Amino acid sequence: MCKSPSIFQRLSSRTNQGIAGFFSPVNLKKDFNQPAPIVSGAGNSSKVKKSDSCHENQHYTLYVNPIILVGSVLCFVSIAFYAGFVVRVFMIFNSNSVNLLNGSSAQNLSVAKDLIADATQLPQPTVIPGKEVPPTTYTFKHFPVEGSRTSHDLHLVRSSADLDDEHEHVDVYASTEDVSEDNEDSSDDSSDDSSDDSSDDDDEEDVAEGVHLPAGQHLLVDIKNVDPIFLNSEERLAEAMIQLVDESELTLLSYHCHGLVPVGVSCAGVLLESHVAFHTWPTEGVISMDLFTCGSGKLIPTLPSIQQLFGVKASGDDADDPMMLWSHKLRGFREGFVPGYNFDLNPLDSDLGAEILSSQDFDIKNPVVSDAETEFQTVDIYEVMDPTYRKLSDYYKSLEDDGSYESLHPEFYGPDLVLLLDGRIQSTRYGDAPYHESIVHPAMITHSNPKRVAVIGGGEGATVREILKHSTLEKVVMIEIDEGVVNLSTKYLPDWQDCSSIAHHEGCDEWCFNDERADLRIEDAMAFFNDNFGESSRSKPSSDHDAQFDVVIMDCLDPNDDHPFAKVLYTNDDYIRSLYGALTDDGILVVQVGESADIDSEADENGSFENRSTMIKMLDEIGFKSIHIYEESHCEFDAPWTTLIAFKDVETRKRWYRNPAEVELDLSRRILPMKNGKSPLRYFDGATMQSYQLPPRAFEDTYCRQSDMPKECSDEVRFGLQKEINLSSAYSPVFERLFVDAKPKQTSML
C-alpha cells in the first residue's frame, strides 16, 4: 500500500526547513519532475501495477506557512480599510467643498474645511446657583446611523464631585446594544442634590406645580441667513444652547448632539421643565428650533436671546442680516387643572395668543412692548407684517431713496402696529382711522353744536385726537384710570397722539394732550360720573359740579370681556344713570359694544353679549329717546365692530338721517384744515355716514330671537302686512329697517 505523508507531517517538516525550504527549486523538481518507472517483464507486472497505483493516487501540494498566511490577510484587510477611509474622507471633503462653493452661504474653500471639522469638546450643563433640582434618572439607547459624523452625550453637573465623571460618549458607529450604566448613568442625575431641606415650602410647591401641570408653552423658531460655520459647529451651538437655558432660568439635565454627514448638526436637550431641540442646514444658512416648557416662566422674553445667540451673521460685506420667524402656542390643559383658571383673563389665551403669537407666517413680528404690567392691566405692543396684505420686499423698497412709488409713499408699506390690553386687541396702525373716526365723527357731526365732550378710557389718545379736529369744540375731558397706558402709548405709539397736522389754531400743540382744549384726568371714570352727575351729586353745591357734556364717548373694555369691571361698566344702574345725567338735553351717548352679531348668532341676552343686551335695556328704561347700532368692518379686528349711539331727544336723532351731501357740507364747515392741505379725515365722509344709518340685518335677526319676542318681529310687520306699529322701546332694528323712509315722521312714536 502506498502511503503519502500527511499534510500535518509535511507542514511540520517544511516549517522546520524555514522559509527558504518552502520555495527550494530542488524540492519542486523532486516533486513535480520525477520520471515514471520502466516496465521490463511480466514478472514485474505486479510491482509495476502497484507502482502505477501509487503514482496514480499521489497528489502534489504547495504548502504555505500559516503565520505568513494570516499576516498577509491582515495586511490586505488593513490596506483596504485605510484606502476606503481615505477615499471616504476625500469624497466628503470634495462634496462639501462643491456644495458650499456653489451655495449662497459659503464663500471659499476654507469655509468648507471648517464645516467638516469635528467638535473636540462640548460644554457641560450646570445648575443655576440657588436653584434646586429634584432627583431624576437617565435611560438611553444608541442606534447606528451612517449619516452621523459624531455623537456626544453630556449630563448636568450637580456638584464638584460630578466633574470627575465625564458622561461623554463619542463614536461614529455606535452599538445597537443597550448602554447599561445602572450604577453610573442612572444614578448620575439622582445621586446628588435632592431638594435642600432649608428651601421654602412655597418655592417647592411652585416648582412642583410648574413642572407637573399638564400644560405648557411651545416656542418654535426659524432663522435664516445664519453663518454656516457656526451652524456646523457642535461646540458653538451647544454653548449657545446652554447660555440660552441659563438666561431663561431653566435647568438642562442632559443633551445629545450629532454632527451629520456631510454637514449639519442636530441637538436635543432634556430640560427639567421639558425639552429644547434644534437642527441646522449650514449650506442654506438655516436653523430650526423648538423650546417647550411646562414651568411657569414665560418664553416670549427669551426671543432676544435666541436672536442674539443663534442668529449669527455670516461673514462678508454682502451677507444678509439674519431673519427670524417664530410662533408661540399654549399647550395642554389648564381649565379643570388650575383652580379658578379663566382663559379670558390670560392674555396668552386671548387675541394676543390666537392672532399674534401663534402665527409663524408673519414676515415681521417684533414685540415692541411685551408683557408690561401697569397698575391695572397688561400692555403689549407688537410690530407685525402679514404677507397676505403687505410684501416684505415692498417694505424694503419703501425705505430706499430711489424715486420709486414705494419710496414716495412709505406709509402704505410699513409693518402694522398692534396695541393689546390684557391680550385683547384695542387698536392697530392701519385700523386706527376707521375705528376712531367711526366712533367719534358720526355723533359729533350729528350734534348741531358739540362744545363739551367727555371720553371714558381711550388711553392711546386717538379718540381725543379726532375730537380735537372739530372747530366747535371748547373742552374735551378724557377720564382714564390707567396712566401706564397713556405713558406707553406716548412713547411707542406717538402717531395716536399726534396733533401736529392740525396744530395751527389758538391754543394748539403737536401733542394732543397739550392742546389747551384737552383735559386729561387720571382717575376712575365711574367715580367721576357718579360723583358729578349721579343721584348723590344732587346734594352738592352747583359750583362743585362739572358742566354737562354734549357728547360722551365710552371707549373702554368690550362688553363680552369676562372681566368683573367690564360687567360693571355695562350693567351698573347708578353708573348708567350718571351718564344720562351728564348729557345736555340734546346730548348723545356713544359706546363701543364689541364685535357685530352674526346672522346665526343667538340673542344677545342668551349669549356672550349679555352685557350689551342689558345695557340697551337700561338705556331705554332711563329715558333715551332713540337707540341705534351701526358697524364698521375696516378696524383691522377679526369681525366688524359695533358702536351704539343713544339720543336724548328726538330732534337730534333726525339729523342722523341726513343725506351724504348735507353731511359733507357740515364736515367742510366744522373740521379744522390740515397744514399740508390734505383731508383731515382719512376714512369718514358723507357716504360712510350713510352706511351707518341702517343697522345690520344680523342685529334685526338676533333682536327677534329674544325669549320675549318684540311685537314688531311678527310676520305681519316684518313682511309689510301691517303698516303702522306703536313701539314701546327706543331700540328696534326691525322698525329702523322697515320704515327707513318714514323715520323722521315715525320717531314721534318713540
QUIBELJO-V339230 format. One record per backbone hydrogen bond with DSSP energy under -0.5 kcal/mol. NH is the residue of the N-H (numbers start at 1). CO is the residue of the C=O. Records with the same first field share a line. If there is no record, write none. Layout:
BEGIN
NH = CO, CO
END
This chain:
BEGIN
10 = 6
11 = 7
12 = 8
13 = 9
14 = 10
15 = 11
16 = 12
17 = 13
18 = 14, 15
21 = 17
22 = 18, 19
23 = 19, 20
24 = 21
28 = 24
29 = 25
30 = 26
31 = 27
32 = 28
33 = 29
40 = 38
44 = 41
45 = 42
48 = 44
49 = 45
50 = 46
51 = 47
52 = 48
53 = 49
54 = 50
55 = 51
56 = 52
57 = 53
58 = 54
63 = 61
69 = 65
70 = 66
71 = 67
72 = 68
73 = 69
74 = 70
75 = 71
76 = 72
77 = 73
78 = 74
79 = 75
80 = 76
81 = 77
82 = 78
83 = 79
84 = 80
85 = 81
86 = 82
87 = 83
88 = 84
89 = 85
90 = 86
91 = 87
92 = 88
93 = 89
94 = 90
95 = 91
96 = 92
97 = 93
98 = 94
99 = 95
100 = 96
101 = 97
102 = 98
103 = 99
105 = 283
106 = 100
111 = 108
112 = 108
113 = 109
114 = 110
115 = 111
116 = 112
117 = 114
127 = 157
131 = 128
134 = 132
136 = 189
148 = 145
149 = 259
150 = 259
152 = 257
154 = 255
156 = 253
157 = 125
158 = 156
162 = 159
163 = 160
164 = 161
165 = 162
166 = 164
167 = 165
168 = 166
170 = 168
171 = 169
174 = 172
179 = 140
180 = 178
181 = 179
184 = 181
185 = 181
186 = 181
188 = 184, 185
189 = 185
191 = 187
199 = 196
204 = 200
205 = 201
206 = 202
207 = 203
208 = 204
209 = 205
210 = 206
211 = 207
212 = 208
213 = 209
215 = 213
216 = 331
217 = 293
218 = 329
219 = 291
220 = 218, 327
221 = 289
222 = 325
223 = 287
224 = 323
225 = 284
226 = 285
227 = 312
231 = 227
232 = 228, 229
233 = 230
234 = 232
237 = 233
238 = 234
239 = 235
240 = 236
241 = 237
242 = 238
243 = 239
244 = 240
245 = 241
246 = 242
247 = 243
248 = 244
249 = 246
250 = 245
253 = 251, 270
254 = 270
255 = 154
256 = 268
257 = 152
258 = 266
259 = 150
260 = 258, 264
261 = 147
266 = 258
267 = 278
268 = 256
269 = 276
270 = 254
271 = 269, 274
272 = 251
275 = 292
276 = 269
277 = 290
278 = 267
279 = 288
280 = 265
281 = 286
284 = 281
285 = 281
286 = 281
287 = 223
288 = 279
289 = 221
290 = 277
291 = 219
292 = 275
293 = 217
294 = 273
302 = 299
303 = 300
306 = 302
307 = 303
308 = 304
309 = 305
310 = 306
311 = 306, 307
312 = 310
313 = 311
314 = 225
319 = 316
323 = 224
325 = 222
327 = 220
328 = 357
329 = 218
331 = 216
333 = 214
337 = 334
338 = 334
339 = 337
341 = 338
345 = 342
346 = 343
347 = 345
349 = 346
350 = 347
352 = 423
353 = 347
354 = 350
355 = 351
356 = 351, 352
357 = 352
358 = 353
359 = 356
363 = 385
364 = 385
366 = 383
368 = 366, 381
369 = 381
371 = 369
372 = 379
373 = 371
374 = 372, 377
379 = 372
380 = 420
381 = 369
382 = 418
383 = 366
384 = 382, 416
385 = 364
387 = 385
389 = 386
390 = 386
395 = 391
396 = 392
397 = 393
398 = 394
399 = 395, 396
400 = 397
408 = 404
409 = 405
412 = 409
413 = 410
414 = 410
416 = 384
418 = 382
419 = 427
420 = 380
421 = 424
422 = 378, 420
424 = 421
426 = 419
427 = 419
429 = 417
432 = 428
435 = 431
436 = 432
437 = 433
438 = 434
439 = 435
440 = 436
441 = 437
442 = 437
444 = 440
445 = 441
446 = 442
447 = 443
451 = 449
453 = 475
454 = 551
455 = 477
456 = 553
457 = 455, 479
458 = 555
461 = 458
465 = 461
466 = 462
467 = 463
468 = 464
469 = 466
470 = 467
471 = 670
473 = 470
474 = 451
475 = 451
476 = 517
477 = 453
478 = 476, 519
479 = 455, 477
480 = 478, 521
483 = 481
485 = 482
486 = 482
487 = 483
488 = 484
489 = 485
490 = 486
491 = 487
492 = 488
493 = 489
496 = 493
497 = 493, 494
498 = 495
499 = 497, 510
500 = 510
502 = 499
503 = 500
504 = 502
508 = 505
512 = 497, 510
514 = 511
515 = 512
516 = 507
518 = 515
519 = 476
521 = 478, 519
523 = 480, 521
525 = 523
528 = 524
529 = 525
530 = 526
531 = 527
532 = 528
533 = 529
534 = 529, 530
537 = 534
538 = 535
539 = 536
540 = 537
544 = 541
545 = 542
549 = 582
550 = 452
551 = 452
552 = 588
553 = 454
554 = 552, 590
555 = 456, 553
556 = 554
561 = 558
563 = 561
566 = 563
567 = 563
568 = 564
569 = 565
570 = 566
571 = 567
572 = 568
576 = 572
577 = 573
578 = 574
579 = 575
580 = 576
581 = 577
582 = 578
583 = 579, 580
584 = 549
587 = 584
588 = 550
589 = 646
590 = 552
591 = 644
592 = 554
593 = 591, 642
596 = 640
601 = 598
606 = 603
607 = 603, 604
610 = 607
613 = 609
614 = 610
615 = 611
616 = 612
617 = 613
618 = 614
619 = 615
620 = 616
621 = 617
622 = 618
623 = 619
624 = 619
625 = 647
626 = 647
627 = 730
628 = 645
630 = 643
632 = 641
641 = 632
642 = 594
643 = 630
644 = 591
645 = 628
646 = 589
647 = 626
648 = 587
653 = 649
654 = 650
655 = 651, 652
656 = 653
657 = 654
658 = 655
663 = 659
664 = 660
665 = 661
666 = 662
667 = 663
668 = 664
669 = 665
670 = 666
671 = 667
672 = 469
674 = 678
675 = 501
677 = 674
682 = 680
689 = 685
690 = 686
691 = 687
692 = 688, 689
693 = 689, 690
699 = 696
700 = 696
701 = 697
702 = 698
703 = 699
704 = 700
705 = 702
706 = 703
709 = 707
713 = 710
714 = 711
718 = 714
719 = 715
720 = 717
721 = 716
722 = 716
723 = 721
727 = 725
732 = 730
736 = 732
737 = 733
738 = 734
739 = 735
742 = 739
743 = 740
745 = 742
746 = 742
747 = 743
748 = 745
749 = 746
750 = 747
END
